[in-house]
Structures are given as C-alpha cells and as structure tokens.
C-alpha cells in the first residue's frame, strides 16, 4: 500500500492554538500530529480519530472516515479549520525559481 492509498481528497488545514496554520494531507500526517503534538489527550473524538487514522493506514477505504474523525477531534480540542488557507502557512519547502528567459 502506498501513501496515495490513504491521501485525503481534500487536505485539512487547521489553525493551531499558537496562531499558525498547518496542513494535513493524509491519515499518516494526522496520526503523527495526534500522537506527538496534540494539545490534549482527552476526549472521545480524539480517541476515535486516533483509532480511525491507524485503521486508514491498513486499508484505503477508511481514509475519508479518518479525515472526518480528525476534523471532529480538532473541533473538540478547540482548533478550527482554516477559512483562509494561505494565512500564516508555514512551509519548509524551497521556493520555486522563476524561469530565466
């Protein structure tokens, strides 16, 4: 199974408590955030998102279900989906060079 098998149709962009925006492309990104950086370890939506993201890594059919659960857990933790996805987006990728004519 490849990463494309569990990539979401629409990325999830959240406003973190620190004011920055973060983009999650798939269940693996979400699971990493849930395990390592989640602001709270409580709540039924968190537990469900954790379980469904793990399941999504085992089978492609669960990817969109994991996405919905991740959004619910973010809402439970007080993180909103971004209305302006470009606002304070942190990127560690180098900028594309412009073509020289």
ABEGO torsion letter per residue (X at the ends): XBAAAABBABBBBBBBAAGBBBBBABAAAAAAAAAAABABABEAAAAAAAAAAAAAAABAAAAAAAAAAAAAAAAAAGBBBBABAABGBBBABBBBBBBBX
